Amino acid sequence: MRLTEQQVRSLYGQDVQDRSGATIGRVGQVWADAAGEPTWVSVRTGSGTHDESMAPLHAARLQPGRVRLPYDRATVRGAPAVESDTEQPLGVDQLTLLYRHYQLPGQGAVRQPEQPPRGSTGAPETVRVEERARFGTVREPVGTARLRTRVVTENVDGTVPVAHDEVTVVHEPVTNAGDVPADLGEEQRDLVLHAERPVAVKERVPVERVRLARHEVVEERPVHAQVRREVVDPDVPDVARRDR
């Protein structure tokens, strides 16, 4: 991959994405080969350590503000790492591990530029770097809403009409001689009596449907970050200083 000087300068601090488009981290440093062509970048993954994972640039796609690698996140994060802001060039052992990790053919010597590529005028110059804070949001679970059904018992009172049989003795004169029994004797006649008693019959009936509805509420919240920037202090002898 042949890059212009401006493209190389723009690599520093750009987002690094895996092959699915997920952000892995940001470009920390750039390494060039013996011919001065950028070949490796280190990725600041924000994992809380001072190490930066190495990734090759040979098949990377440069897009506005980001570098997209043809590897997944786990491969890049698990790659051999270097210490942040190191000024040591990559050694043979490091290169061997990197080529083996990314399964790359061949191996060439590389050198690490101490600063982003300089101009060709021969005059000393440096590139001042500063951090920029970009605020966004991260979606994460904060809790679980549940519908629990439990059974409670309550007393229900009511009244119902009940009926029962009562007996009244009725005496009626006999006017027909034919109703006279043939002989005197003992006899028993039964009358079954009935009475109602109150009972409660329970039945299950659906009364309402209950569900959970999720609504997204957007609100503004303050967010703070600390960013670092480089300050260039020129050290020029008075005899050569010219105020502007």
C-alpha positions in Angstrom: 0.0 0.0 0.0 1.5 3.2 -1.1 0.3 6.2 0.8 0.9 9.9 0.4 2.6 11.9 3.1 -0.8 13.5 3.9 -2.4 10.1 4.3 0.3 8.9 6.6 -0.1 12.0 8.8 -3.8 11.5 8.9 -3.5 7.9 10.2 -2.6 9.0 13.7 -5.6 8.9 16.0 -8.0 7.5 13.4 -10.5 4.8 14.4 -9.5 1.3 13.6 -12.3 -1.1 12.7 -12.5 -4.8 12.2 -13.8 -6.5 9.0 -17.4 -6.2 10.3 -17.1 -2.5 10.9 -16.9 -2.7 14.7 -14.4 -0.2 16.3 -11.4 -1.8 17.9 -9.5 1.3 19.0 -7.4 4.1 17.5 -4.1 4.3 15.7 -1.3 5.0 18.1 1.8 4.7 16.0 2.9 3.9 12.4 5.9 1.8 11.3 7.5 2.0 7.9 9.6 -0.5 6.0 13.2 0.1 4.7 11.8 2.0 1.7 9.8 4.3 4.0 6.4 2.8 3.1 4.0 2.4 6.1 3.5 -1.3 6.9 2.3 -1.6 10.5 0.2 0.4 12.9 -0.3 0.0 16.6 -3.9 0.1 18.0 -4.9 1.7 21.3 -7.8 -0.5 22.4 -8.6 1.3 25.6 -8.2 -1.9 27.6 -6.7 -0.1 30.5 -3.1 -1.2 29.8 -0.2 0.7 28.3 0.2 -1.8 25.4 -0.9 -1.3 21.9 -1.8 -4.2 19.6 0.0 -4.4 16.2 -1.8 -4.7 12.9 -0.6 -4.8 9.3 -1.5 -2.2 6.7 -1.0 -4.2 3.6 -4.7 -5.0 3.1 -6.3 -2.2 5.1 -8.9 0.0 3.6 -8.5 3.7 4.4 -11.8 5.5 4.7 -12.5 9.0 5.9 -11.6 9.1 9.6 -11.0 5.4 10.0 -8.9 2.4 9.0 -10.7 -0.9 8.2 -8.7 -4.1 8.7 -9.5 -7.5 7.1 -9.4 -9.2 10.5 -11.9 -9.7 13.4 -11.6 -7.8 16.7 -10.3 -10.8 18.6 -7.4 -11.4 16.1 -6.3 -7.7 16.4 -6.6 -7.5 20.1 -4.8 -10.8 20.6 -1.9 -9.7 18.4 1.6 -9.1 19.7 1.7 -5.7 21.3 4.2 -2.8 21.9 4.3 -0.3 24.7 2.5 3.0 24.1 4.7 5.8 22.8 7.7 3.5 22.4 10.6 4.7 20.3 12.1 1.3 19.8 12.0 -0.2 16.2 10.4 -3.6 15.7 12.9 -6.4 16.3 13.3 -9.6 14.4 11.6 -11.7 17.1 8.6 -9.3 17.1 8.3 -9.4 13.4 8.4 -13.2 13.4 5.5 -13.3 15.9 3.5 -10.8 14.0 3.9 -12.6 10.6 3.0 -15.8 12.3 0.0 -14.3 14.1 -1.5 -12.8 11.0 -0.3 -15.7 8.8 1.5 -13.4 6.4 4.0 -14.6 3.8 7.6 -13.4 4.0 9.2 -11.0 6.4 11.0 -7.7 5.8 13.0 -5.4 7.9 11.1 -2.4 9.2 11.9 0.8 10.9 9.8 3.0 13.1 9.6 6.7 12.4 10.0 8.7 15.6 7.5 11.2 14.3 5.0 11.2 11.4 6.7 11.6 8.0 8.6 14.9 7.7 8.8 17.2 4.8 11.6 17.0 2.3 12.9 20.6 2.8 15.6 19.4 5.2 14.4 22.0 7.9 13.6 20.5 11.3 9.9 20.2 11.9 7.5 18.2 14.0 3.9 17.4 14.1 2.0 18.6 17.1 -0.6 16.0 18.3 -3.6 16.6 20.5 -6.4 14.4 21.6 -10.0 15.2 20.6 -12.9 14.1 22.7 -15.9 12.7 20.7 -18.9 12.1 22.9 -21.4 9.4 22.2 -23.4 6.7 23.9 -23.0 3.0 24.7 -26.0 0.9 25.0 -25.9 -1.4 28.0 -28.4 -3.3 30.2 -29.5 -1.5 33.3 -32.1 -3.9 34.7 -34.8 -6.3 33.9 -38.6 -5.6 34.1 -40.7 -8.7 34.9 -44.3 -9.6 35.1 -44.9 -11.9 38.1 -48.3 -13.5 38.8 -49.0 -14.3 42.5 -52.2 -15.5 44.2 -53.8 -13.5 47.0 -56.8 -14.6 49.0 -59.6 -12.2 50.0 -62.9 -12.5 51.7 -66.1 -11.9 49.6 -69.4 -11.6 51.4 -72.9 -11.9 49.9 -76.4 -13.0 50.6 -78.6 -15.5 48.9 -82.3 -16.4 49.6 -82.8 -19.9 51.1 -86.0 -21.8 51.5 -87.1 -24.7 53.8 -90.2 -26.8 54.4 -92.3 -26.2 57.4 -95.1 -28.5 58.6 -98.6 -27.4 59.6 -101.2 -29.9 61.0 -104.5 -29.4 59.2 -107.7 -31.0 60.6 -110.6 -31.5 58.1 -114.0 -33.1 58.8 -114.8 -36.3 56.9 -118.1 -36.2 55.2 -117.9 -39.3 53.1 -118.7 -42.6 54.9 -116.7 -44.5 52.4 -113.5 -43.0 53.8 -113.9 -44.8 57.1 -111.2 -47.4 57.5 -112.3 -51.0 57.9 -110.7 -51.5 61.2 -108.8 -49.6 63.8 -105.0 -49.9 63.9 -101.7 -48.1 64.1 -100.3 -46.5 61.0 -97.4 -44.2 60.1 -97.3 -41.8 57.2 -94.0 -39.9 56.3 -93.6 -36.6 54.6 -90.1 -35.7 53.4 -89.1 -32.1 54.3 -86.5 -30.1 52.4 -84.4 -27.1 53.3 -81.9 -25.1 51.2 -78.5 -24.1 52.5 -76.2 -21.4 51.1 -73.2 -22.4 49.1 -70.4 -20.5 47.2 -69.5 -21.8 43.8 -66.2 -20.5 42.4 -65.4 -20.1 38.7 -62.3 -18.7 36.9 -63.0 -15.9 34.4 -60.5 -13.7 32.5 -60.8 -10.1 33.5 -57.9 -8.2 31.9 -54.7 -8.5 29.9 -51.5 -7.2 31.4 -48.3 -6.6 29.5 -45.1 -4.5 29.6 -44.5 -1.8 27.1 -41.0 -0.4 26.6 -40.6 3.3 25.7 -37.3 5.0 24.9 -36.9 8.4 26.6 -34.1 10.7 25.4 -32.6 13.2 27.8 -29.5 15.3 27.9 -26.8 14.4 30.4 -23.4 16.0 31.0 -20.3 14.0 30.1 -16.8 15.0 30.9 -13.4 13.8 29.5 -9.8 14.8 29.9 -7.8 15.3 26.7 -4.1 15.8 26.2 -2.3 18.0 23.7 1.3 18.6 22.8 2.8 22.0 23.2 5.8 22.8 21.1 8.5 24.9 22.8 11.1 26.1 20.4 14.6 26.4 21.8 16.3 29.0 19.6 19.4 31.0 20.5 18.8 34.7 20.9 21.2 35.5 18.1 19.2 33.5 15.7 15.7 34.5 16.9 13.5 36.7 14.9 10.3 37.8 16.4 7.2 37.7 14.3 
